[in-house]
C-alpha cells in the first residue's frame, strides 16, 4: 500500500499563535466605551467568529442597538486597536510546538495552508515569521461566509490541490471543528473534547503532534471508509 498523502490546514489564532488576548483587550475597550463590560467567558464564545458577527453578539450582550453604519464604524475602531496591538507581536508569541510541526511537515514535502477567519493574518504571519511555511493562505479577506460554514477549508484544499479526505484541519474553536467536519476533513482539536465535540483527536497544543501520527490517522479513516 502506497503511503497516504496528506495536506494540513491550520487555523491561526489559538492554534499557531496566541492573539486571543489582543482580541479580548480590544473588544473589552470597545464595550467599556459603550458603557458595559465584556468578560473572558464571553470572549471564549467569539472563537472562530468573524468581526461583524462578534460585534453583533457583544452589542446584544450589552443591550445596545446600533445602525449598520454605526456598526461598521465600531468594527473599524476595534480593529484599529487590535492592529496596533498585534503590530508589536514577535516570534515569542508562537505557541508551543507550532514551529517544530511546521518544519517537520515542510521537511516531508507535505502541503500546508492557513484557514483563518482573521483579516489580519498577513500581519500576524509577518510579525511571527511563520509566513514562509504556507503554500496557500485563506483568511477573512478571501471568504464570504465564516465558520461553521466550510468555505475556508474547502478553498484551502482547492488551493493545495488536495482531496478533502486527505486534509487534516487544526482547530481550537467549536465553529472551526464543525466547519472541518462539514468539509469532510479530519480534525485535530487543540483543546478539550468538552469544548470541541466531533474532533478526531485532541491535543493541548501542537507539541504532542507528530507527522507520522497524522499520516496514520488519515490512513485509518481511509481504510474504515473502505
N, C-alpha and C positions, 0 to 999 in steps of 0.2 A: 504493500500500500504506500503510495507516494505521500510525502509529508504534506500535512494540511497547511495551506497558505492562509494567513490571517492578515487583517488590517485593523488598526486601532484608531478609535475616535475618542478624544479626550474633551470633557468639559474643562473649563478653565478655573473659574472661581471655586475654591474649596476642594479642588482635586489636584491641580498643579501648583497653584499659588493661593495665598490667603488674602483675598481682597474683601471678604465679608465684613471685616471690622470697619473698612472705609465706607462701604455702602451704609452700614448701620449708623456711623457717625454723621454722614451727610443727610440721611433720611431723618435722623433724630433732630438735627439742626433745623430742618425744614418744618417738621412737626411742631417743634418748640416755637418757631417763628409764627406759626398759625394758632398758637395758644393751647396746644395739648402735647402730651408726652408720647413717646414711642419706645416700646420695650424690646429687649433682646429676644424674648419669646415671639413677639410679632415679627421681628426681623427674620427669624427662622422660617416663617411661613412664606417669605418672599424669595427663598432659594429657588433659582431656576426660572423666576418670573420676570418678564420684561419690564422696562421702566414705567410705561404708561399704566400697565395693569397694577404694578406695585403702588403707584401713586393713587389709583382708584381705591385700592384696599386701605391705604393709610388714611385717606380723606374720610372713608367710610367709618374707620375706627374712631376718628376724631369728631365724627358728626359734622363734617364741613362739606358744603356744596360749592363747587366752582364751575364756571363755564368752560367749554372746550378750550377757548383761547387762554383763559387763566391757568388751566391745567398744563398747557404747553409751556407757559412761562415758568410755572413751578418746577416742571420736569427739567427744563433747561437750567434753572438756578441750582437744583440739586446736583445735576451732572457737572456743573462748573465747579462746585465744591469738591465733588468726588474726584474729578480730573486733577485738581490742584493737589489732592492727597496722593493719588497714585503716581503723579509726576515725581514724587520723592521715593518711590519704591526702588528696591535693589535686589540683587540676586539672593540676598539673605532671606527674602520672603518666599522663596521657592519652598514648597512643602517637602517633608522628608520622603526620600525615595523617588521623587519625580525625575531628578536629573539622571540617576542611575538607570531607571527603567527606560527613559527616552534614549539614552546612549546604547543600552542593550538591544532595543528594538532596531535602532539605526544600524548597529553592527551586523545584525542578521538580515538587513535589507527589507525589513517589514515597513510597509507604508503607514504613515501617521497623519491624521487630520485633527483639526480643532473643531469642536461642535459646541459653540457657546452662545448664550443669549446676550453676552456683553457687546456693546457697541464701541467699547474702548479696548478691545483685545489687542489691537496692534500696538498701542502704547504700553500695555502691560507686558506683552511679549518682548518688546524692545527694552524696557527697564529691567526685566528679569533675565534677559539674554537667552530666551528659550526659542525665539522665532525660527532659527535655522533648522530646528528639528522637524518642522512641519512641511509635508508635501502638499497640503491643502488647508485653507482656513475658511470655515463657515461660521460667521458670527451674526450678531444682531443687525448688522448692516446688509446682510446677504439673504435674509429670510423675511417672509411676510407674516408668518404665524409663529408663535412662541411655544415652547414645551408646555404641556404634554403632546402637542402636535409633533409628529416625527419628521417634519420637513428638514430640520437642521441636520439630522443624521442621514437621511436619505440623500441629501445633497452632498454630504461628506463622502458617502460611499461612491456616489457617481463620480466625483472628482478624483477619487483614488482608483476608479475603475475596478471596484471590488463588489462582490455579491454580498447582499445583506447577511446571508447565513455565515459568511466568513468574517464579519465585522464584530469587534468587541468594543463596547462603549464603557467608558469610565465616568461614573456619575455620583454626586453627593446629594442630589435633590430628588425627592419623590417624583416631581413632574418630569425630570430628566429620565428616570428609570422607566416611567410609563411611556415616554416618547420612544425610548430604545426598544421596548417590548413591542410597541405598535409598528416599529420599523422592522420587526422580526430579527433583531440582533441579540447577541449575547451581552449581558450586562454585569459589570463588576461594580458593586456598590461600595463607595468609600464612606463608611459609616456603619450603622447597625441595621439588622433585619427589621427591627421595630419601626425604624424611620424610613426604610427603603424597601417596602414589600415588593416581591416579584423579581428582585435581582438574583442572578445565578450564584454569585459568591459575594462575600463581604470581607472587607479589609479596613483596618483603622486608617491606613494611608498606603501609599504605593511602595513603601519599603519592603513589604512582605510579598510582593507580586513578582513572579519570575516569568520569563518569556516561555519557557517550556510548559509551565502551568497553563498559560494562555492557549498555547497550541493544543495541548491535551484537552482543554475544556471545549474548544470548538470541534475537535475531532470526535469527542464523546457525543456531542449534540448531533453531529452528522450521522454517527452510527445509530443513534436512537431513532432518528428520522428514516433510517434505512437507506 
